[in-house]
């Protein structure tokens, strides 16, 4: 028997198969990875039940997450993706089939699926650390780097278990009662756009504020005005932040945020305009002389802003840049709080740990345990305290996934967030060609920063 707080080898053993059976002769459409910047929409056999706790979900809508772009551009460890892997970890739909041990879900139930796969019973799950589940990831790749590993995630490489994702007509959901949230019928209250972001980015935004302990009267600076950054600002405003600074290098995203967030407490800063003469830190200190109480990193390792880190990453001398983190350390007030929800994978050079220590900073980081937050956040959506759909600019059919990835990654057409709809989606969206956006949101093409 394990000692208290210790996880036994038996408890860590994966009990649910990752690759289950399929239903021959019932093809479905799926979005697959075929290489760097090579997204293909193909027909494959739909999944079948593989375990009594499984559900087969008939997907109606599936979003593209900023984290998916790491896979799209090939910025993931070599060998962690396999040609034909089905992508997507933000999705929802209706229950199609249920396993024998599933008691609280029935065929036809409308549900949102979380990106993280949790058994609900292991030591990590008992501590509500659902993204660190011991029973949903049988890969050992992370253990070589971290000694431990994360739980499994849908459609997010073989580092996190190699589970098929939800950018498809159907997906198999293991531990279904733990990983699916029932939501009201669209005819009763909410369409897909209102609730789909409970699967990841709204919960991630809330998690960012939780880790930073954002409270009434705080000043908050957020690096990254993508969907997570904008929703983090919305959550910070809801939690009573006195001032929220949103920092990005793309003017169209900052303009977009200004139209969708409360202007009374919002300040936007364009990083491109402050690359010299003291940089972003000086610009933030111009607004908040002592620095923000909380700084939130919502960018991740995808972007290096200095030539030094670009060179070291291209030469394999580091996996992740320190640019944003060092900027945060020099910007936040003495004794301030740092929250990191942008994805980092490995080693960082020139990390200003001395600044972190000497300023007496506190930092928390981690993937979002969606199941900890999503019931409360659904209530906030129902009460109109939060409106996550404001970040969605494009709706496209699943068949247009390759184009959707391209415009999202290349920041074209004013794209902030894309939702793909399958053939089972019965809602209305205005255009397959331009998505849903105001004319003022359409910006000239710009390159990733």
N, C-alpha and C positions, 0 to 999 in steps of 0.2 A: 504493500500500500504506500502511496506517495506521502511524503511529509506535507504538513500544511503549507499551502502556497506553492507547492511544487507540482509540475505537470508530468505525469508518467508517460513512458514511451507508448503504452497502449492508448492513452488518451490522445496522443498526437497522431495516431495512425488514421489515415484517411479511410473512411468507411463508405463513402458514396463515390461511385465511379465518375471520373471526369468525362470520358468518352463513352457515352451510352449508345444503345441501339437506335436505329432509324426506321422509319416506315417506308419501305420500298414502294415505289409507284406513286408516292404523294410528294411531288417536288415543291420546294419553296424557293423564294428569292432571298438571297443573302448578300451582304456586302463583305468582301474578303480582301485581305492584304496579300499583295503579290510581290512586294518589294518597295523600296523607297519611292514615294510619290506615285505608286502604282496601285490604285484601288480598282477592284473589278466587281461587278455585280453579276452573280452567277446563279444557276439553279442547282440545288442539292436536295437530297432527301430530308424531309423534316424529322426532327428528333422524336423519340418515343420515351415513355417512362422507363427509368432504369432503377428506381428505388422507391419504396413505399412512401417516402416523404417528399417525392417529386411532384411538381406541377408542370404541365406543358402549357405555356402561355402563348396565346395568339396575339402578336404584337400589333398595336395600332400606330404608335408613334415612338421614334427613337431619336435622341439628340446626338449631335457631335460635340464632344467635350474638348476643351483646350488640351487636355492630357492626351487625347487621341492623336493630336498633331505630332507628339513625340514619336509615335509609331509611324505616322504618315511620312515624316521626313527622315526616318531611319536613325533618329537620335536615341537609340536604345541599345543595350549590349548585344554584340554580335551573337546570333544563334537563338535569341530570345523570341523571335517571330518565325513562323513557318508559313510558306506559301499556301494559301487557302484558309488561313485562320479567319474566323468570322469575328468582325469588330463590333464594338458598341457596348457601353455600360450604363447608359442613361435611357431607360425605356419603360414603357407601360403598355397595357393591353387588357385582354379579358381571358379569364381562365378557360382553357380548352379541355384539359383532362386533369384528373387528380389521382394521386396515389392512394393506396388503401389506408395509410396512416394519417392522411391529411383530413382533419375534422372541421376546421374553421374556415375552409374555403370551398366553394362549389362552382361547378361549371357556369360560366356566364358572369361571375363576379368581375367587376372592374377594379384593377389593381395597378399600383406603381411598384416597380422592382428596384431595390437598392443596388448600387454598383458592387458593394462588398458582400461576399458570401459568408454567412455566419451560421454555425451549427446551433448556437444559443446555449450550449451546455458545457463547453470546455472552460478551463480556468480563465482564459482571456475574455471569453464571452460573459462569464459570470461577473467580471469587472467592467462590463460594458465597453470593452475594447474590441468591438466587433470586427474591425479591419485587421486584427491580429489573430483571428480565429486559428486554433491549432488543428482543425479538422477539415479545412477546405483548400489547402495548398500542399500538394505533394512534391513540389519542386524543391531541390536542395541548393539551387544557385545562389539565393540570397544568404544562406548560412555561411558560405565561403567568405562573404564580405562582412556580414553583420553578426555572425554566430547564431542569430535567430532569423525568423522570416515573417513576412506578413501573411495574412490570410489570402484566400482566393478572391479574385475580382473577375467579373464578366468581361470577356473580350479584350483583355489587357495583357497579353503576352504570356509566355510560358514561365516567366519569373513569378507570376501570380497564379499559376496553376494550369494555364492553357485552356480555360473554360470558354466555350463558344459564347459569343456576344449576342446582343439583342438588336443589331441592325439587320433584321431578318423578319420573315413572316411569322416564324415560331422560334421559341427558345425553351430549353429545359431549365427549370429553376429548382435546384436542390434545397433541402431544408425550407420548403416553401412557406410554412407558417411563420418562420422567422424572417424571411427575406421579401415577403410581399405585403404591401399595405393596401387594405381596401379603401377605396375612395368613392364618393357619391357618383351616381349615374350622371352622365353629362346632361341628361334631360332634366335632372333634379337641380343641379347647381353648376358644375364646372366642366369646361371642355378640357381636352388634353393639355392645351398650352398652359392652363392655370395650375396644373398639378404635376406635370412630368418632371419638373426640375427638383422635386422632392427626392428624386432618385440619386442626385449628387449635388449639383452646384448650389442650390439654396441651402441645403444642410451644410455644405462646405463653408459657405459664407457665414452661417451662424456659428459653426465650429471655430472659424477664425476669430470671431468676436469673443467666444467663450474662452479660448486659449489666451487671448489678450485681456480678458476680464474687462471688456468695454462696458462702462457704467455711465450713469447720468453725470453730465458735466465734464466728461473726458474729452480730450483732443486726440484725434486719430488720423494717422497718415497711412494711406494704402498705396502700395506699389503695384500697378497693373490695373488697367481699366477695361479688362475683358469681362465676360459674364460673371466670373467669381468676384472680381474686384468691384464691379458695379453693385452686385447684390450684397457684398460685404458692407459697402457704404450705406445701402438701404437698411440693412440690419443694424448698423451702428447708429444711424439716425433714429430708428425705432427704439433702440435701447437708451436713448437720451444723450448721445454724444453732443457736446457743445459745438465742436467744429470738426469737420471731416474733410481732409485733403486727399484728392485722388490724383495720382501721378501716372502719366503714360507718355509715350513718344509719338502717339498717333492722334492728331488733332481731331479727326472725325469721331474717334471713340470718346474723347473728352466732351466734345459738343453733344454727342448722343447722351452721355451721362447727365449733362447739365439740364437737358430737357426732361429727364425722367426721375430725377432725384429732387428732394426738397432744397431749393436754392438758398434758403435762409441760413443753413449751416454748412453748405458745400463750397469748397474752393478747389479748382482744378489747376494743375501745373503740367505744362508740356516739357518733358525732359529734354527734348531736342533743343529747346530755347535756353537751356541752362547747362549746357555741356562744358562751358568755360566760366570763368569768373566766379569760382566757388561752387559751381554745380548745383545739383538738386538740394543738397544739405543747406546751402546758403539761402536758396529760394524759400525753403520751408521755414528756416529760422527768420526770414523776413516776415512771415505771417505769424509764427509762434516763436518768439525770441528765445525761449528756454527749450524748445523742441517739443514734439508731441508726447503725450502720455503713453500712447500705444502706436507702434509701427507694425504694419501687416504686410507680409511678402506674399503676393498673389501672382507671381511671374513664373518662377521655376527655372530649371537648368537649361531650358530651350534657348535662352538668349544670353549671349555675352556681349557687353557693350564696349569693352576696351580691346585694343589690338593685342595686348598681352594675353588675355584669357582666350581670345579667338585663336591665337597661334598655339597656345598650350593645349587647348582642346583638340585642335586639328591634328596635332602631333601625338595625341594620346598621352600627354603628360599629366592631364587631369580629366576627370569626367564632367565636372560641373564648375561653373564660374563663381567667383566670390563677389562680383561687381555689386549686385543689388544688396547682398547682406552687409557688405562693408559700408555702403551708402546708408543703410538703415542704422547701423551701429553709430555712425558719426552724426546722424540726424536726431535720433530719439533723445529725449531729455535724460539727464542723470537719474539713475534709478528707475528708468522706464521699462516698459514691457514690450517684448517682441513676439509676434505670432507668425508662424510660417506654414502656409498651406500650399504654396507652389511646390511642385514635385522636384525633389533632388534624389540622386541615385548613389553617388559614390564619393570620390575624393575631390577636394577643393584646395588649390594653392593660394598663397597670399591671403589667407583668412585672418582678419584683424581681431584675433582673439584677445589681444591685450586691451583693445578698446572696449570689448565686451566686459572683461573682468574689471578694469579700472573704473569704468562708469557705473559699476554695480547693477548691471542689467539682468533682467529675467527673460528667458526665452522658452517657448513651448512650440512644438511642431508635431505634425503627424497627419496621416490620412484620416478621413472623416468617418466616424462610426455612425452611419446614417440612422440606424435603428434607434439610437439614443435620442434623436431629435425629431424624427419625422411626424410623429403623432401631434406633438405640440405645434409644430410649424404648419401642419394642415389646418389646425384651428385658427392660426393667425391668418392664413389665406382666406378661410371662410369668413373671418371677421374683418377682412380687408385691411389688416394691420401691415401685411406684406403683400407685394404684388410681383412675384418672380417673373411673370411673363413679359415684363417690360423690356427684358434684355433680348428677346427673340426678334430677330430681324428677317429671317428667311425660313420659309416652309417649302419643302421640295419633296417630290415622290422618291421613294427608296431607289428607284432606277437611276436617279440623277446623283447618286452618292459621290461619284468621282468628281463631278463638277463642284458639289457642295464642299468637299474637302479642300479643293483647290482655292475657291474664293475665300474660305474661312482662313486657311493658312496664309494666303497671299494678301489678306486684308483688302479685298476688292469689293466693290458695290456696297460699301458701308456695312459690311458684314460684321456682326457682333456674336450672334448665336444662330445656329441652324437646327431645325427640327425636320427629320425625315418622316414621311408617312408611308405606311404600307398599304396594300390593297384593301385591308380591313378597316381602314380609317374612314369613318362616315361623316366627319366634320367638313366644314367648308373652308377652303383657303383660296385667296383671290387669284394667284398666278403661280404656275409651275416655273415660269421663266424668271420672275423678279422677286418672288417671295413676298413677305409682308413687311413693308417699311414705308415711312413717310418719304416724300420726294427729297426733303431736306437731309435725309440720312444717307443718300447716295453720294459717296465721295469718290474722288479720283483714286486710281490704283496706287497703292503704296507698298513698299517692301516691308517684310518683318523687321522690327528693330532689334 
